[in-house]
Amino acid sequence: MSRIVLSWLLEFLPFPNLTRPFRRPRRCLRPSPLPLPAPIGGPEAGAGARPSNLGPWNDMEKETEKGKAGHGEQNGLNVSRSKSICETVNGSHEYTIKGFSLAKGMGSGKYMSSDTFAVGGFQWAIYFYPDGKNPEDNSLYVSVFIALASEGTDVRALFELTMIDQSGKGNHKVHSHFERALEGGPYTLKYRGSMWGYKRFYRRTALETSDYLKDDCLVMHCTVGVVRNRIETPTQFSINVPSSDLGQCLKELLKSGIGSDIVFQVGDETFQAHKQILAARSPVFNAQFFGLIGNPDVDRVIVDDVEPPVFKEPPVFKAMLIFIYSDELPDVHELIGSVSMSTSTIIIQHLLAAADRYGLERLSLLCEAKLCEGITADTVATTLALAEQHQCVQLKNVCLKFIAIRENLGAVMQTEGFDYLEATCPTVLAELLETVAVVDDDSGSACRKRSVSSNLGLNSLDSVDVSGRRLRRRM
């Protein structure tokens, strides 16, 4: 069959002079050298150009030249292509100055600084000069600058400074370089501390009576675009590779129970699973089935103290198994149908406890993130107690900061969860007082701290030791 196909190709394809059988010279020990090809450009290449000895191959070259050029070849040469792309990596920061009238009188050259913010791999800061940057302006103007706050050399960037109109009319004061061509190109900041901005950004007397000030508060919005150069090399062909469906396949394996070798009894429900998969994902299961004191032959395990008592079905253990097989946090609504936000929070809280119990660190972090998204005054106290009990540092800090906000503190203290927090984690109350003092650092913070102390049931002279007992200071 192969011989027939080859014969057909030799007969019908345009390969001149190839239908004759090839005969090797008898007296030649080495093959004769191939004839030299014609120079690029053919006979028109100029005097001294050698004539082509390729014979009938010249015609085929002309016929396929267009096709070669489309595949990265021109005039018989391979042509590679690349593209340099100049673009900006943009980022913004909003800077608020509260108590603007108190900033006057700082003196020329004295500035207020925003917190640093990252754009394009560099740190930046906004410098605001209430009395101007230069003494010669005699405090008639406010100055605003954007400074490179990290190490960098020849950082090229575009900038936009906007003073927000707080009347709602939208008449913002905007200085932007993003929408117009710059004669000298983007600005170059040579080193750390280099600045760009306006010495005479706005006349101060006009600013004090403008809509840019509201309740003695000024809002500045800054956008930085760091110029980056990158090389793009086009690929002639590509094959789309779909995302992995391993998690979905393992979920189907869990659902079907095929090949299962262990059964978990959770209340009235049973779950079939695979010990090898469980052991690979959880150090607790690994020790239980294959550890020194484990039992690899066990085929049934009774699970207690995992599920909330209010549910007829065990959604927490089921959700944990789904995570073990798929590495994804399942949707609570898919487990037990439509539920309220508070019910969903209760399930996630118990799932976090189960994750800690079975050594599933990633599941614990996913639960922390989920609880952080849905934090409310009704649930934050119980979530804080949970974070304290299971050493969830990030979640604990979020809860403390949420409760310490003036608008939230009173509402949280009226919940049953706060009573539970006070009874189970009394040391957290002392940390809460410290957080309140940090969050609310205005002129009335000391008075508020004393009032919060009394509301929490702590005398201003009392403290709490590590065991939760109140200690009264000696005078």
VOGU-3710 file (C-alpha; in Angstrom, 3 decimals, decimal comma):
1> msrivlswll> 0,000/0,000/0,000  2,805/2,407/0,906  4,519/1,716/-2,408  1,303/2,582/-4,303  0,943/5,896/-2,431  4,554/6,856/-3,058  4,194/6,032/-6,748  1,088/8,211/-6,933  2,919/11,116/-5,275  5,817/10,832/-7,693
11> eflpfpnltr> 3,458/10,800/-10,639  1,136/13,671/-9,809  3,060/16,093/-7,574  5,198/18,760/-9,333  8,637/17,277/-8,677  10,339/17,422/-12,122  13,014/14,913/-13,027  12,360/12,845/-9,908  10,437/10,055/-11,622  13,634/8,493/-12,885
21> pfrrprrclr> 15,315/6,111/-10,487  18,390/7,469/-8,783  21,602/5,760/-9,836  24,666/6,051/-7,659  27,915/6,588/-9,599  29,984/3,445/-9,442  33,430/5,049/-9,382  32,591/7,856/-6,907  33,614/7,157/-3,325  31,840/10,302/-2,037
31> psplplpapi> 28,739/12,072/-3,251  29,364/14,956/-5,618  28,998/18,401/-4,054  25,638/20,031/-4,535  25,478/22,921/-7,018  25,565/26,372/-5,467  22,217/28,158/-5,327  21,690/31,482/-7,011  22,243/34,570/-4,842  19,239/36,249/-3,306
41> ggpeagagar> 17,633/38,511/-5,861  18,453/36,307/-8,861  20,287/37,615/-11,924  19,298/41,168/-10,989  21,558/40,996/-7,937  24,342/42,683/-9,930  27,544/41,887/-11,773  29,412/38,837/-10,633  26,290/36,980/-9,538  26,509/33,289/-10,274
51> psnlgpwndm> 23,813/31,748/-12,441  21,549/29,244/-10,765  22,232/25,557/-11,369  19,057/24,352/-9,670  17,300/23,770/-12,966  13,609/22,961/-12,609  13,659/23,709/-8,846  13,656/27,436/-9,677  10,084/27,249/-10,919  8,930/25,529/-7,779
61> eketekgkag> 10,645/28,175/-5,631  8,732/30,919/-7,415  5,454/29,097/-7,014  5,887/28,557/-3,272  7,553/31,853/-2,394  4,279/33,453/-1,284  3,437/30,496/0,857  6,844/30,613/2,558  6,496/34,295/3,318  3,221/33,600/5,086
71> hgeqnglnvs> 4,999/31,090/7,320  7,783/33,418/8,396  9,939/33,202/5,265  10,771/35,849/2,683  12,832/35,261/-0,458  13,746/31,828/0,830  14,988/33,087/4,225  13,407/32,413/7,612  12,036/35,634/9,104  11,375/35,935/12,823
81> rsksicetvn> 9,259/38,730/14,237  8,940/40,502/17,562  7,252/43,619/18,824  8,279/46,132/21,500  5,298/47,505/23,391  5,460/50,613/25,568  2,599/50,792/28,055  1,794/52,098/31,509  1,017/50,192/34,680  -1,533/52,405/36,417
91> gsheytikgf> -2,559/52,737/40,042  -4,438/55,318/42,097  -4,485/56,596/45,667  -6,967/58,824/47,479  -5,509/61,134/50,103  -7,791/62,901/52,591  -6,707/65,820/54,770  -9,036/66,225/57,746  -8,775/69,460/59,713  -7,390/71,497/56,830
101> slakgmgsgk> -7,622/74,800/58,726  -5,239/73,482/61,395  -2,590/72,796/58,758  -2,089/76,482/58,030  0,973/78,100/59,535  3,294/75,130/59,144  5,618/77,317/57,127  6,938/77,263/53,593  8,610/74,031/52,622  6,827/72,030/55,345
111> ymssdtfavg> 4,583/69,283/54,038  2,025/66,669/55,007  2,518/63,229/53,487  0,123/60,483/52,510  0,817/56,867/53,246  2,951/55,180/50,603  1,210/53,233/47,849  2,567/50,806/45,272  2,323/51,228/41,495  4,415/49,433/38,898
121> gfqwaiyfyp> 6,756/47,880/41,437  7,636/51,208/43,092  6,411/53,041/46,193  4,900/56,504/45,851  3,623/59,227/48,174  1,683/62,491/47,906  3,278/65,580/49,483  0,931/68,456/50,329  2,428/71,845/51,280  -0,281/73,983/53,007
131> dgknpednsl> 1,936/77,102/52,939  3,614/76,395/49,631  6,904/74,748/48,779  8,923/77,880/48,062  9,319/80,886/50,385  9,017/83,327/47,469  5,355/82,373/47,025  4,705/83,909/50,471  2,141/81,226/51,396  -0,230/82,416/48,675
141> yvsvfialas> -0,484/78,986/47,071  -0,713/75,400/48,216  1,745/73,023/46,565  1,134/69,377/45,686  3,782/66,881/44,579  4,033/63,160/43,892  7,287/61,631/45,134  9,119/58,409/44,391  9,299/56,837/47,860  11,350/53,725/47,073
151> egtdvralfe> 14,688/52,970/45,494  14,634/53,446/41,749  16,716/54,822/38,913  15,319/56,666/35,893  11,719/55,712/36,604  9,554/57,029/33,758  5,957/57,810/34,634  2,836/59,813/33,858  0,828/61,537/36,570  -2,629/62,866/37,280
161> ltmidqsgkg> -3,576/65,025/40,260  -7,226/65,685/41,030  -8,731/67,839/43,751  -12,232/66,497/44,382  -15,256/68,803/44,185  -17,265/67,777/47,255  -20,409/69,667/46,280  -21,491/66,878/43,945  -21,297/69,089/40,849  -18,309/67,226/39,449
171> nhkvhshfer> -16,170/70,316/38,902  -12,951/68,640/39,923  -9,585/70,343/39,602  -7,633/67,987/37,313  -4,031/68,089/36,122  -3,495/65,068/33,864  -0,900/63,871/31,378  -2,689/60,694/30,339  -4,944/62,227/27,707  -2,493/64,536/25,952
181> aleggpytlk> 0,825/64,114/24,202  3,876/65,330/26,093  6,515/67,084/24,036  9,353/65,598/26,056  7,681/62,267/26,748  6,936/60,842/30,191  8,668/62,352/33,199  11,818/60,678/34,508  12,449/60,454/38,235  16,156/59,900/38,749
191> yrgsmwgykr> 16,308/58,608/42,314  14,385/58,090/45,544  12,896/61,374/46,704  12,490/62,788/43,193  9,208/64,649/42,860  6,834/65,914/40,244  4,026/68,374/40,882  2,917/71,983/41,087  4,416/74,691/43,270  1,368/76,869/42,654
201> fyrrtalets> -1,325/74,213/42,571  -4,146/76,455/43,864  -4,434/79,853/45,537  -5,046/79,185/49,214  -7,603/81,939/49,839  -9,690/80,670/46,918  -9,358/77,097/48,162  -10,666/77,987/51,625  -13,941/79,286/50,159  -14,336/76,686/47,402
211> dylkddclvm> -16,375/73,501/47,075  -13,171/71,505/47,341  -13,367/71,935/51,100  -16,242/70,373/53,026  -16,379/70,099/56,800  -12,765/71,296/56,871  -11,796/68,252/54,799  -9,838/68,169/51,523  -9,708/65,111/49,240  -6,946/64,556/46,676
221> hctvgvvrnr> -6,917/61,767/44,093  -3,645/60,752/42,481  -3,007/58,401/39,555  0,467/57,189/38,599  1,262/55,387/35,360  4,691/53,745/35,347  6,026/53,228/31,820  7,047/49,677/31,060  8,597/48,174/27,931  7,931/44,580/27,013
231> ietptqfsin> 8,708/42,400/24,013  5,935/40,422/22,401  6,846/37,513/20,159  3,888/36,233/18,149  3,363/32,512/17,964  2,381/31,145/14,596  0,386/28,254/15,993  -1,181/27,574/19,356  -3,213/24,843/20,960  -5,787/25,733/23,560
241> vpssdlgqcl> -5,371/23,626/26,698  -8,515/23,533/28,844  -8,271/24,065/32,571  -7,871/21,049/34,785  -11,019/19,125/35,673  -9,301/16,997/38,301  -11,339/18,516/41,106  -14,612/17,884/39,305  -13,618/14,290/38,555  -12,751/13,632/42,195
251> kellksgigs> -16,036/15,195/43,299  -17,852/12,758/41,040  -15,792/9,939/42,551  -16,854/11,029/46,042  -20,476/11,291/44,970  -20,529/7,865/43,317  -18,649/6,071/46,083  -16,874/3,839/43,557  -13,856/2,156/45,140  -14,583/3,573/48,593
261> divfqvgdet> -13,068/1,769/51,575  -14,265/3,825/54,541  -17,695/4,917/55,812  -18,233/7,906/58,110  -21,284/7,958/60,369  -22,311/11,553/61,094  -25,584/11,582/62,976  -28,096/9,703/60,855  -26,102/10,239/57,652  -23,304/8,121/56,201
271> fqahkqilaa> -20,563/9,166/53,776  -18,396/6,853/51,688  -14,826/7,942/51,025  -11,333/6,733/50,119  -8,702/6,454/52,836  -5,779/7,109/50,480  -7,229/10,425/49,330  -8,142/11,476/52,863  -4,674/10,601/54,161  -2,976/12,510/51,347
281> rspvfnaqff> -4,913/15,673/52,194  -5,190/15,576/55,992  -2,398/14,740/58,453  -5,054/13,737/60,983  -6,600/11,172/58,640  -3,121/9,996/57,687  -2,281/9,313/61,325  -5,692/7,745/61,950  -5,424/5,264/59,089  -1,699/4,750/58,476
291> glignpdvdr> 0,129/6,133/61,529  2,005/4,237/64,203  -1,159/3,752/66,223  -3,520/3,952/63,253  -5,681/1,161/61,934  -5,481/0,684/58,150  -8,205/-1,965/58,300  -10,872/0,245/59,848  -13,900/0,560/57,579  -16,303/2,647/59,674
301> vivddveppv> -15,762/5,805/61,738  -18,302/7,632/63,908  -17,842/11,415/63,844  -19,132/13,545/66,729  -19,038/17,246/67,631  -18,725/18,539/64,073  -22,240/19,545/63,055  -24,334/22,403/64,468  -27,245/20,942/66,450  -29,840/22,965/64,508
311> fkeppvfkam> -29,474/21,014/61,238  -31,131/17,721/60,429  -28,526/16,973/57,757  -24,753/17,168/58,371  -23,630/19,917/55,940  -20,311/20,667/57,660  -18,691/17,247/57,299  -20,063/16,953/53,774  -18,570/20,333/52,876  -15,229/19,272/54,345
321> lifiysdelp> -15,192/16,087/52,251  -16,006/18,066/49,107  -13,072/20,370/49,828  -10,720/17,432/50,430  -11,594/15,995/47,023  -11,927/19,210/44,976  -9,752/21,776/46,841  -12,677/24,218/46,627  -14,963/25,709/49,249  -18,471/24,481/48,347
331> dvheligsvs> -21,406/26,855/48,201  -23,521/26,530/51,338  -26,698/26,985/49,301  -25,783/23,944/47,206  -25,444/21,850/50,369  -28,707/22,594/52,160  -30,658/24,862/49,823  -31,721/28,436/50,510  -30,535/29,701/53,892  -30,219/33,061/55,587
341> mststiiiqh> -26,921/34,904/55,846  -26,667/34,186/59,578  -27,248/30,450/58,995  -24,588/30,421/56,302  -22,197/32,120/58,723  -22,874/29,465/61,377  -22,020/26,697/58,908  -18,789/28,413/57,835  -17,840/28,927/61,485  -18,265/25,213/62,218
351> llaaadrygl> -16,414/24,358/59,002  -13,497/26,489/60,198  -13,440/24,534/63,452  -13,509/21,249/61,512  -10,660/22,441/59,285  -8,548/23,135/62,356  -9,470/19,762/63,840  -8,354/17,841/60,739  -5,317/19,980/59,876  -6,713/21,485/56,651
361> erlsllceak> -4,882/24,817/56,579  -6,117/25,950/53,171  -9,731/25,239/54,102  -9,209/27,220/57,283  -7,980/30,235/55,297  -10,878/29,961/52,847  -13,313/29,965/55,762  -11,560/32,965/57,302  -11,883/34,883/54,032  -15,562/33,949/53,732
371> lcegitadtv> -16,324/35,046/57,288  -14,430/38,289/56,703  -16,584/39,072/53,642  -19,854/38,569/55,535  -18,921/40,141/58,847  -21,832/41,919/60,606  -22,595/43,311/64,039  -24,731/40,239/64,794  -22,034/37,656/64,019  -18,693/39,367/64,648
381> attlalaeqh> -18,524/38,534/68,370  -18,934/34,784/67,872  -16,529/34,921/64,943  -13,976/36,704/67,138  -14,336/34,024/69,811  -13,860/31,355/67,152  -10,763/33,097/65,779  -9,291/33,292/69,275  -9,954/29,618/70,003  -8,439/28,387/66,723
391> qcvqlknvcl> -5,520/30,860/66,454  -6,808/32,598/63,317  -4,713/35,749/63,644  -5,867/37,544/60,479  -9,549/36,946/61,156  -9,115/38,025/64,767  -7,549/41,348/63,736  -10,374/42,015/61,275  -12,996/41,355/63,950  -11,257/43,601/66,490
401> kfiairenlg> -11,035/46,476/64,018  -14,683/46,024/62,994  -15,933/46,121/66,589  -13,702/49,103/67,436  -15,460/51,333/64,893  -17,659/53,826/66,716  -20,816/52,942/64,780  -20,412/49,194/65,400  -19,325/48,971/69,025  -22,685/49,681/70,660
411> avmqtegfdy> -24,600/47,323/68,382  -22,114/44,486/68,916  -22,275/44,819/72,697  -26,050/44,257/72,616  -25,756/40,831/70,953  -25,773/37,432/72,625  -22,527/36,710/70,846  -20,793/39,413/72,867  -21,946/37,764/76,101  -20,500/34,501/74,783
421> leatcptvla> -17,242/36,264/73,890  -16,978/37,795/77,354  -17,605/34,423/79,018  -15,276/32,300/76,879  -12,496/34,719/75,874  -12,182/37,437/78,553  -8,622/38,304/77,550  -9,890/39,501/74,180  -11,681/42,404/75,906  -8,343/43,934/76,865
431> elletvavvd> -7,159/43,637/73,257  -10,409/45,227/72,134  -9,732/48,246/74,358  -6,295/48,666/72,797  -7,772/48,428/69,303  -10,414/51,033/70,143  -7,682/53,399/71,298  -5,749/52,935/68,048  -8,723/53,194/65,695  -10,203/56,296/67,266
441> ddsgsacrkr> -7,215/58,551/67,864  -8,991/61,888/67,572  -9,213/64,452/70,354  -11,947/62,565/72,189  -10,290/59,172/72,130  -9,328/59,207/75,807  -12,865/60,035/76,906  -14,268/57,402/74,622  -11,849/54,811/75,930  -13,036/55,469/79,478
451> svssnlglns> -16,671/55,165/78,405  -15,942/51,950/76,531  -14,188/50,567/79,607  -17,266/51,136/81,710  -19,515/49,669/79,021  -17,355/46,571/78,884  -17,620/46,202/82,646  -13,971/47,140/83,297  -12,942/49,887/85,670  -10,353/52,261/84,257
461> ldsvdvsgrr> -7,939/51,032/86,940  -8,569/47,357/86,173  -6,745/45,064/83,785  -7,106/41,430/82,748  -4,481/38,753/83,261  -3,815/35,839/80,915  -6,347/33,645/82,716  -9,106/36,186/82,271  -9,225/37,368/85,894  -9,582/41,068/86,561
471> lrrrm> -6,676/42,678/88,390  -7,061/45,984/90,179  -4,056/48,238/90,142  -2,609/49,516/93,391  -2,686/53,272/93,836
//
